[in-house]
Amino acid sequence: MLERRFPERRIFIRSEAETRYLRLTPLTQCAGIVGTTLLGAWMITASAMVLMDSIGSGNLRDQTSRDLVLFENRLSELASERDMRAEEAAAAQSRFTTALTQISQMQSDLLASEERRRELETAIDVVQANLRDAFSAREEAELAVAVLEGSEAPTAGVTPQDMEATVDVLAATLADTADERDAMVVQANQAMRIAETLDADLKLLEEKNDRIFSQLEDAVTVSVAPLDKMFKAAGMDPDRLISTVRSGYSGQGGPLTPITFSTMGGLPDPDGLRANGIIEKMDRLNLYRIAAQKAPFALPLKDGFRYTSGFGPRWGRMHEGTDFAAAYGTPIYATADGVVTFAGWQNGYGRLVKIQHEFGIETRYAHQSQIHVKVGQRVSRGDKIGAMGNSGRSTGTHLHYEVRVGGKAVNPMIYIKAANDVF
C-alpha cells in the first residue's frame, strides 16, 4: 500500500567529477510527510497561542487602565464628599453656637419679663387697696349724711346759737365729705382705668412669655436631638452617659438651679414648670457637650488624607483599626480629652501613642515618625500628639488609628460617622 501511494524515488546530485543520488523509500517519504505535518501543526498552534496571549494581555492592560480610572474617579468623589461633610460639620458647629447664644439671650429676656410681671402684680394690689379705702370712706360719708338728715329736733336746753353753730359745722363737714367723695370717685375711676391697662399689659406679657418659652423649647430641642442621635449611633446609652458625666463633673456643666415663679410660696405655676423643663434640657445639652469632648468623635487628621484600609479581616488576620494615608510628617491630633498612658515603641505598631478617655474608651495612634507627648500628660481634643510616619510593620507612610472600648477593638468609623451631622 505504501509503495502504491509513495513509490520509491531517487534524487540525483551531479557534480563535475561524479554523480550521486539519494534513495527515498516509501517509508522514508511517509515519515517525512508525517514529520512535516506535525511541524506545521505545532507552528500553527504556537502562533495561535502567542496571538491569543497577546490579545489577552492587551485586554488585561485595558481592563487595568479602566479600573485605575474608575478608582481615581471614586477617590475624587470620596474627597469631594469628605470636603462636603467637613463643611456641613462646620455649619452644624456654627448653628450649635448660635443656638446656645440665642438660648442665653432668651433666658435673660424671660427673667426680665418675669420681674416686670411681678412689678405689675404689686401695682395691681396697691390700686385694689386704694379702691377699697375709697369705697370705705365713701360709705362712711354716706352714713354720716344719712344720720344728719334723719336726726331729731334740738334737745331742750340748747340755744338757737348753738344749733346754728352746729348746723354750720355739719354743713362744712358735709361739704368736705362731698368733696372728698367726689375726689375718691375720680381716683376710683382712674384706678379702674389703670387696672384695665395693667390687666391688658399682663395679658400681653403672658403672651410674650409664652412665645419666649416656645422659642426656648424649640431651640433646646433642636440642639439636643442631634447630640442624642449621635451618641445612640455610636452605641452609647445617653441616659447612662449623662449620669456618668453628672456624677463625675461637679464644676462646669453641673445641674442648673430650677426657677420658681410662684409668688404665693406654694407649688410652681405652669410657667415655672415650663422654665424648669427648659433648664433641665439645657443641663442635658451642657452635659452632652462635655461628653462629646471626652469621646473620640473627631478625626485624628486635619490635613488632606485618604482611607487606605478599613476595620475588619485583612490578609487572613483581623485589622483592628482604620488606616489614613497622607504626607510624611502630617500632624496627628487627639480625637478626645484624655490622659496619655503609653508613648514609645511597640512591636508591630512602631512609634505608638495610647490615650485613655472617659467611659472606658482608649484610642491608639501607630506608625508615627515623631511623638510629641509623654506618659501621664493630659490632652484635649484637637491637641497635637505626633506626626505621621512609617515605623513598625508598615508598607508605607500612614496612620493606624484604633478605638477600644473595655479593651475590645471597635470600628473607629462608628464614632466618626455618628458625628458627621453635629461637628
C-alpha positions in Angstrom: 0.0 0.0 0.0 2.8 2.4 0.8 4.6 1.6 -2.5 1.4 2.3 -4.4 0.9 5.7 -2.7 4.6 6.6 -2.2 6.7 4.8 -4.9 10.4 4.7 -4.4 12.1 7.9 -5.6 15.7 8.8 -6.3 17.2 12.3 -6.2 20.3 12.6 -8.3 23.0 15.0 -7.3 25.6 15.7 -10.1 28.9 17.4 -9.8 31.8 17.9 -12.3 33.5 14.7 -11.1 30.7 12.3 -10.2 27.0 11.8 -9.9 25.3 10.6 -6.7 21.7 10.0 -5.8 19.5 9.8 -2.7 17.1 7.0 -2.4 13.8 7.8 -0.9 11.9 4.7 0.1 8.1 4.7 0.7 8.7 4.5 4.5 11.1 7.5 4.4 8.6 9.5 2.3 5.8 8.7 4.8 7.9 9.6 7.8 8.9 12.9 6.1 5.3 13.9 5.3 4.2 13.0 8.9 7.0 15.0 10.4 6.3 18.0 8.2 2.6 17.8 9.0 3.4 17.7 12.7 5.8 20.6 12.5 3.3 22.7 10.6 0.6 21.9 13.2 2.9 22.8 16.0 3.8 26.1 14.4 0.1 26.9 13.8 -0.8 26.0 17.4 2.2 28.0 18.9 1.4 31.0 16.7 -2.3 30.9 17.8 -1.3 30.7 21.5 1.1 33.6 21.2 -1.5 35.6 19.4 -4.2 34.8 22.0 -1.8 35.6 24.8 -1.0 39.0 23.2 -4.7 39.8 22.8 -5.4 38.7 26.4 -2.6 40.8 27.7 -3.9 43.8 25.8 -7.4 43.3 27.2 -5.9 42.9 30.7 -4.0 46.1 30.3 -7.1 47.9 29.1 -9.1 46.5 32.0 -6.4 47.6 34.4 -6.4 51.1 32.9 -10.2 51.3 33.2 -10.1 50.0 36.8 -7.5 52.6 37.6 -9.6 55.4 36.1 -12.6 54.2 38.0 -10.6 54.0 41.2 -9.3 57.6 40.7 -12.8 58.8 40.0 -14.0 57.1 43.1 -11.2 58.7 45.1 -12.2 62.1 43.8 -15.8 61.5 44.7 -14.8 60.4 48.2 -12.6 63.5 48.6 -15.4 65.8 47.4 -17.8 64.0 49.8 -15.3 64.4 52.6 -15.0 68.1 51.9 -18.7 68.5 51.8 -19.1 66.7 55.1 -16.4 68.9 56.7 -18.4 72.0 55.5 -21.6 70.5 56.9 -19.8 69.8 60.2 -18.6 73.4 60.4 -22.1 74.7 59.6 -23.5 72.4 62.3 -21.0 73.7 64.8 -21.9 77.3 63.9 -25.6 76.5 64.3 -24.9 74.9 67.6 -23.0 78.0 68.9 -25.8 80.3 67.6 -28.4 78.3 69.3 -26.5 78.5 72.6 -26.3 82.3 72.2 -30.0 82.6 71.5 -30.9 80.4 74.4 -28.8 82.6 76.8 -30.5 85.8 75.4 -33.9 84.2 75.6 -33.3 83.2 79.2 -32.3 86.8 80.1 -35.5 88.1 78.4 -37.5 85.5 80.3 -36.1 86.6 83.7 -36.7 90.3 82.8 -40.2 89.7 81.8 -41.0 87.7 84.9 -39.6 90.6 87.0 -41.9 93.0 85.1 -44.8 90.8 85.7 -44.2 90.7 89.5 -44.0 94.5 89.5 -47.3 94.7 87.6 -48.9 92.4 90.1 -47.7 94.5 93.0 -49.1 97.7 91.3 -52.5 96.0 90.9 -52.5 95.0 94.6 -51.8 98.7 95.5 -54.5 100.0 93.3 -57.0 97.5 94.7 -56.1 98.6 98.3 -56.7 102.2 97.3 -60.0 101.3 95.8 -61.1 99.6 99.0 -60.1 102.6 101.1 -62.0 104.9 98.8 -65.1 102.8 98.9 -64.9 102.6 102.7 -64.5 106.4 103.0 -67.5 106.9 100.7 -69.7 104.6 102.7 -68.7 106.4 105.9 -69.6 109.8 104.3 -72.9 108.5 103.1 -73.7 107.1 106.5 -72.9 110.4 108.2 -75.2 112.3 105.7 -78.0 109.8 106.4 -77.6 110.3 110.2 -77.7 114.1 109.8 -80.7 114.1 107.6 -82.6 111.7 109.9 -81.7 113.4 113.2 -84.4 114.5 115.7 -85.3 118.1 116.8 -83.0 120.1 119.0 -82.8 118.9 122.6 -84.2 121.1 125.3 -81.8 123.5 126.8 -79.9 124.0 123.6 -79.9 127.6 122.4 -80.6 128.7 118.8 -77.0 130.0 118.6 -75.7 126.5 119.5 -78.0 125.0 116.9 -76.8 127.4 114.2 -73.2 126.8 115.1 -73.8 123.0 115.0 -75.5 123.3 111.6 -72.7 125.4 110.2 -70.2 122.8 111.4 -72.2 120.0 110.0 -72.6 121.9 106.7 -68.9 122.4 106.4 -68.3 118.7 107.3 -70.8 117.7 104.6 -69.2 119.9 102.1 -65.7 118.5 102.9 -67.1 115.0 102.8 -68.8 115.6 99.4 -65.6 117.0 98.0 -63.6 114.1 99.4 -66.2 111.7 98.0 -66.0 113.3 94.5 -62.2 113.1 94.7 -62.5 109.4 95.7 -64.8 108.7 92.8 -62.3 110.4 90.4 -59.4 108.4 91.9 -61.5 105.2 91.7 -62.2 105.8 88.0 -58.6 106.5 87.4 -57.7 103.3 89.4 -60.1 101.3 87.3 -58.6 102.6 84.1 -55.1 101.8 85.4 -56.2 98.3 86.4 -57.6 97.7 83.0 -54.4 98.9 81.4 -52.3 96.8 83.7 -54.6 93.8 83.0 -54.0 94.3 79.2 -50.3 94.7 79.8 -50.3 91.5 81.9 -52.1 89.5 79.1 -49.6 90.9 76.5 -46.7 89.9 78.9 -48.2 86.4 79.3 -48.4 86.0 75.5 -44.8 87.2 75.1 -43.7 84.8 77.8 -45.5 82.0 76.0 -43.7 82.9 72.8 -40.3 83.1 74.6 -41.0 79.7 76.2 -41.9 78.2 72.8 -38.8 79.5 71.2 -36.6 78.3 74.0 -38.2 74.9 73.9 -37.8 74.6 70.2 -34.1 75.8 70.3 -33.2 73.4 73.1 -34.9 70.5 71.3 -33.2 71.3 68.0 -29.8 71.4 69.8 -30.3 68.3 72.0 -31.8 66.0 69.3 -28.7 65.7 67.0 -26.4 65.0 70.0 -28.8 62.4 71.3 -28.9 60.8 67.9 -25.0 61.0 67.7 -24.5 59.1 71.0 -27.1 56.4 70.1 -25.4 55.9 66.7 -22.1 55.4 68.5 -23.7 52.7 70.6 -23.6 54.8 73.8 -26.6 54.9 76.2 -27.5 58.6 76.5 -29.1 58.3 80.0 -26.2 56.3 81.4 -23.8 58.8 79.7 -25.5 61.8 81.3 -25.5 60.0 84.7 -21.8 59.3 84.4 -20.9 62.9 83.4 -23.1 64.4 86.1 -21.6 62.2 88.9 -18.0 63.0 87.9 -18.3 66.6 86.9 -19.2 68.9 89.8 -17.9 72.2 88.3 -18.7 73.4 84.8 -21.6 71.5 83.4 -23.3 70.7 86.7 -27.1 70.8 87.1 -28.7 74.3 87.0 -30.9 75.5 89.9 -34.6 75.4 89.0 -36.6 78.6 88.8 -39.7 79.1 90.9 -42.3 81.6 89.6 -44.9 81.1 92.3 -45.4 84.4 94.4 -47.5 82.6 97.0 -44.8 80.2 98.2 -46.7 77.2 97.0 -46.4 74.9 94.1 -44.9 76.3 90.9 -47.3 77.6 88.3 -47.3 76.3 84.6 -44.7 78.9 83.6 -42.4 77.8 86.4 -42.8 74.1 85.3 -42.0 75.0 81.7 -39.0 77.1 82.8 -37.7 74.2 84.9 -38.2 71.8 82.0 -36.2 74.1 79.7 -33.4 74.4 82.3 -33.3 70.6 82.6 -32.9 70.3 78.8 -30.2 73.0 78.9 -28.4 71.0 81.6 -28.6 67.9 79.4 -27.3 69.9 76.5 -24.4 71.1 78.6 -23.6 67.6 79.8 -23.8 66.3 76.2 -21.3 68.9 75.2 -18.9 67.8 77.9 -19.4 64.1 77.0 -18.7 64.8 73.3 -15.3 66.3 74.3 -14.5 63.1 76.2 -15.5 60.5 73.4 -13.5 60.1 70.2 -15.9 61.7 67.7 -13.3 63.8 65.9 -10.9 62.8 63.1 -7.2 62.3 64.0 -6.1 64.4 61.0 -7.0 67.9 59.9 -5.0 67.9 56.6 -5.9 66.1 53.4 -5.8 62.3 53.6 -7.3 59.2 52.1 -8.6 55.9 53.6 -6.3 53.0 52.7 -7.7 50.2 54.9 -10.8 49.8 57.0 -11.7 47.9 60.1 -12.2 44.1 59.6 -10.4 40.9 58.3 -7.4 41.5 56.1 -4.9 39.0 54.6 -6.3 36.3 56.9 -6.0 38.3 60.1 -8.1 40.9 61.9 -7.3 44.5 61.2 -8.4 46.2 64.4 -8.3 49.9 63.2 -8.6 52.3 60.3 -5.6 53.4 58.1 -5.3 57.0 56.9 -2.6 57.9 54.3 -1.1 61.3 53.9 2.3 63.0 53.5 5.2 62.1 55.8 5.2 64.3 58.9 1.5 65.2 58.7 0.3 66.3 62.2 -1.8 63.8 64.3 -4.3 65.1 66.8 -6.1 63.6 69.8 -9.7 62.8 69.0 -11.0 63.4 72.6 -9.9 64.6 76.0 -7.9 62.1 78.0 -4.6 61.0 79.6 -1.6 59.6 77.7 -0.9 56.0 79.0 1.8 55.0 76.5 4.2 56.9 74.3 7.0 55.0 72.7 8.0 52.0 70.5 5.9 48.8 70.4 6.4 45.8 68.1 4.2 45.9 65.1 2.8 49.4 65.9 6.2 51.2 65.7 6.0 54.6 67.4 2.7 54.4 69.3 0.6 56.7 71.5 -2.2 55.4 73.7 -4.7 57.8 75.2 -7.2 56.7 77.9 -10.6 58.6 77.7 -13.8 58.5 79.8 -16.4 55.7 79.6 -13.7 53.0 79.3 -12.6 54.2 75.8 -9.0 54.1 74.6 -7.5 55.3 71.3 -4.2 54.3 69.7 -2.2 56.1 67.1 0.5 53.9 65.4 3.4 54.1 62.9 4.3 57.7 63.8 7.6 59.4 62.8 7.6 61.7 65.9 5.9 61.6 69.3 5.1 65.0 70.9 3.5 63.8 74.2 4.7 61.8 77.2 3.1 59.3 79.6 0.8 60.9 82.2 0.2 64.1 80.1 -3.4 65.2 79.9 -4.5 66.2 76.4 -7.7 67.8 75.0 -9.5 67.1 71.8 -7.5 68.7 68.9 -4.1 68.7 70.7 -1.2 67.7 68.5 0.3 64.4 69.7 2.7 63.4 66.9 3.5 63.2 63.2 2.6 60.6 60.6 5.4 58.2 59.6 6.2 54.6 58.5 7.6 53.0 61.7 6.9 49.4 62.7 5.2 46.8 60.5 4.1 49.2 57.7 4.1 49.2 53.9 4.1 53.0 53.5 3.5 56.3 55.3 0.2 56.2 57.1 -1.6 56.4 60.5 -3.1 53.2 62.0 -5.9 54.5 64.3 -7.7 52.3 66.8 -10.6 52.7 69.2 -11.0 50.2 72.1 -13.9 50.0 74.5 -13.3 48.0 77.6 -10.1 46.6 75.9 -12.0 45.4 72.8 -11.3 46.9 69.4 -14.3 48.6 67.7 -14.7 50.3 64.3 -13.4 53.9 64.7 -15.8 55.0 61.8 -18.8 54.3 64.1 -17.8 57.4 66.1 -16.6 59.5 63.2 -19.7 58.9 61.1 -22.0 59.4 64.1 -20.6 63.0 64.5 -20.9 63.9 60.8 -24.1 65.9 61.3 -23.1 67.5 64.6 -19.4 68.6 64.4 
